[in-house]
């Protein structure tokens, strides 16, 4: 009967060791996979490009927000 108690304790110990090993293996795999996906920090040129407004139509002068030599006030006064 004493032999049976020792066998049960050994099985529990082996099972818990296996669970701890599996947990550590998954934890290490997660750390490795996350560290490989980190993007590189932006360079100074990328930061300047991101700071500038990106409105190509306004730069060409075809967007409503573009600045032109004629304004609506000039158009209404010249058409009278």
N, C-alpha and C positions, 0 to 999 in steps of 0.2 A: 504494500500500500504506500509506503514511503517513496518507492521508486516512481509511482504514478504521479505524486505531487511534484517531484523534481522534474519530470518530463513536461508537465503542464507549465511550470514556471519557465522552463527553457523555451518552450514554444512561444509563450507570450513575449519573452525577451527577444527572440529572433523576429517575431512579427513586428514589434515596435521598432527594432533596429531597421528593418526593411522599410517601414513607413517613413522613418526619419531620413533614410537614404533617398527615397523617392522624392520627399519634400525638398531636400537640398538640391537634388538634380534639377527639379523644375525651377527652383529659385535661381540657380546659376544660369540655366537656359534663358530665363526671362531677362536677367540682367544683361546677358550677352546680346540678345536680340534687340533690346532697347538702346544699347549704347551704339550699335551700328547704324541706327536710323536717325541720329541727331544731325541736323543740317549744320553746315559750316557757318560761322558768324559772318554777317554781311560786311563787305569791304566799304571803303569810303565812297567809291564811285557808285556803288549800288545804293547807299544811303542817300546820296545827292539825287539820284534818279528817282527814288521813291518820294523824296520831298517835293519835287517839282510837280505841278499839276499836269495831268496827262489828258489834254484836250486837243487832239490833232485838228479837229474841225475848226476850233476857235483860232488856232495858229494859222490856218489857211484863210481865215476870214469868212467862212461860210456858216458859222454857227451864230445863233442869236446873241451869245455873250461876247462876240468879237468886237473889237474897237475899230471903227472905220472913220473916215474923214467926214462923212455925212451923218448927222444925227437926226432923229425924228423932228426935233425942233427946227432944224435948218430946212428940212423938207417941207414942213407946213408953212413956213414963212416965205419960201421961194415960190410956192405954188399959188400964192394969192395974187 
